[in-house]
Structure formats: C-alpha cells, structure tokens
Amino acid sequence: MIKLFLAISTSALLLVSCNNSKIAYKHYGPTDVDSTQALTLDQMLLTFKQQPQNNSYTFSAPLIGVCQSAGCWVKVQASNGELIRIRFKDHFLIPPATEVNSLAYFHGVVYYDTISVELQKHFLEDAKAPQAEIDRITAPKIELNIEADGVWVKKATSSKSKK
C-alpha cells in the first residue's frame, strides 16, 4: 500500500512539475538548425583544429553575451575559458534582450580572421564596455570566428510567470 501511495505521489509531482515548466524555442536566420546533429562547442573546436578544411558545423553552447545594440552577435565560452564571438550571416539579428545562459544551437562556418582595430572597438562599443577598455585597442588581432547562418535559442520558462 505504501509503495502504491509513493508511486502515485511521485507521478503526480512529475505531472505538476511538467505543467509548470515548458521549453521555449526560437529560430533565427535563413538556415534550419538540426539540434539532434549538434556537437558541443568543445567537440566542434577540437574537430576544427584537427581538420580545418572541414569548417561547417552544427553545435550547441550557452550564450555568455549578446550584442546590446542590435543583437548582431553573441558570445559563447569554451571550457578552457576562451570567449568566442559568433556573428550572423547576412546580418540577421536576435533580440538584444535574449537572456544570457540561454542554450543555443548554431549552424555555421568556423575560420580564423584578422579583426581590425575599428571592428574590435565597434564590438566593445556594442557590449557597452568602458571607454578606457575601448581606447586600449591599438592593433589588429587574429582570432577564431564563427559565422552562423542559423540559430535556435532554447530557454526554460515557467508558465506561472506568464499569468
């Protein structure tokens, strides 16, 4: 009898929990993203470094930062602490209000590129960085770039907060 009561109680608790929480998805960009094919960010970086000729990937990562001016880029972070900016092909945008720590699935091309002083400063201005930090940029730098042609942002939301 106690086992039956525990089983019913556990099932009821799970049903209530599932009804109070839902997963919201939002797609941006011209390319559909198949999350079932996604590598983790670290897996994608390792594969790219081993085989740079293969540069088109679908991968997932939580958002660490979002462009606050227009939503024209996001930042993700590898497990080694490296911050990586992802720009969007043909300048599609995601809302600047997109929450940091939202899980995102990306499809895009990975490559190394030289980032001009002007563009580095522009990124810092978009991120609302202090002027002193912007003024410290004096030389171009080579960095890993990702140009996404599709993004699928997944965020857990509570239905209670929408009432």
N, C-alpha and C positions, 0 to 999 in steps of 0.2 A: 504494500500500500504506500509506504514511504517512497519507494522507487518511482511508482506511478506519479505521485504528487510532485516529486522533483523533476521528472521528465516533462510534465505538463507546465510546471512553473518556468523551467528553462526555455521551453518552446514559446511560451507567452512572452517572456522577456526578450527573446530574439526577435519576435514579430514586432513588438513595440519599438525596439531599437531600430529595426529596419524601416519602420514607417516614419520615424522622426528624422531620419537622415537619408539624403539622396545625393547622388553624384551628378554634378552638372558638367556638361561638356560644351565647348565652343570651338568651332573650326575657323581658322583664318588662312587666307592665301589661296592661290589657284590650284594647288595640288592636294589631293586627299592624302591623309596620313593613316597608314595601317598600323595601329598600335601593337597588333599581335606580332609584327615583324621587327619591333624596336629592340635595339641593343641598349644597354645602359650607356651613359656618357663615357664612363671609363673604358668600357669594352670598345666603343666606337673610336676613341682616341688611340687606344692600343693598336687596333686593326689598321687605322690610317697611318700610324707611324711605321708599321711593319710593311704596309702595302700602299704607299702614297698614290699610286696610279689608280687605285680604287677609291674614289673620293665622294661617292654619293651614298648617303646613309639615312636610315630612319633610326632615331634614338630618343631616349627619354631623359629628363633631368628636371629637378625642381627649379623654379625661377628664383634667382638671387636678387635681381634688379630689373626694373622696367623703365624705359625712357619716359621721363615725366613731362616732356614737351609734347610729343605726338604719339608715342608708342611705336617708334620706328626701329627699336632694337630691344633686346633683353640680354641679361647676363645669367650664366649658369656657372657652377663651380665643380671642378673635378675633385676627386678625393685627395689629390696632392695639394689642394689649395689654389690651383691655377684658376683664375677667373677668365671666362671666355665670353666674348660678346657675339651674339647671333643677330645678324641683320636680315632684313626681309627683301626677297627678290621683288623687283618692280615696285618697291616702296609700299607694299601693303602694310597696314598698321594693326596693332592690337590696342585695346583701350589702355591708356596710362594708369587707369585705376585697377588694372589686373593685379591681383594680390600676389605679393612675394610669397614664396613657398608653395605656390600652386604647382602641381605636377604638369609638365608639358611634354608632348610628343612632337618631335620635329622631323621633317624630311628636308634634306638639303645637301649642299656641296661644301666640302671642307678643303681648305687650301691655306697656304702661307702668303702673306701680302705685306707690303710696306705701307704703314699708316703715316700719312703726312702730319706735320705739326698742326696744321689747320684742322684736320679731321680729329686728331686727338683732343684738341681744345674744344671742338664742337661737341664731342661726346661728353666731356666733363661739364660743359655748359648745360647740355640736356639733362645730366644727372644732378644738376643744381649744386655742383661742387664749389667750394670756396675759391675766390679769385686767386688767392695765393697758390693753390694747387694748380690752377689753370696756367698761371704765369711760370711755373716750373717746367713746363713743356718747352723744350728748345731743340729737339732733334727728332727726325722720323724714327720709327721703330718697326721691326719685323715682328709680326705676331700671327698666331693661328686665327683664321677667320672661318666663319660658317655663314653661308647664305642660305636661309631657309626659304623654300617655296611653298611650304605648308606647315601649319602649327595647329595642334589640337590641345587646348588647355583644359585640364580636368581639375575640378575643385570640389571638395566635400562641402556641402551646405546643410544647414539644419532647417527643416520645414517649420520649426517653431519660431524661428527668427523672422519668417515671412508673414506671420499672422498679424 
